[in-house]
Amino acid sequence: DLLGGTPEENAQITRNVISGKGTDAQNTAVALNAGACIYVAKEGVSLEQAINEAKEIIKSGKAQKTLERFIEVTNE
């Protein structure tokens, strides 16, 4: 379930995950990795709290908006 593919396929997997359409394995992997980043960068949170924060960022649409903005800026 975590096997990627071509750059185009990987981009679609990323879009699927941040829009809530990824597989359970993909969603879990992204939440764990993003949560680990939040945990390292933010003082005073547990790993569990950081993972939950990552899930909430995805669920809220903030991750998708950030990706869209990143794409927009890098294509200028």
Secondary structure, 3 states (H helix, E strand, C coil): CCCCCCHHHHHHHHHHHHCCCCCHHHHHHHHHHHHHHHHHHCCCCCHHHHHHHHHHHHHHCHHHHHHHHHHHHHCC
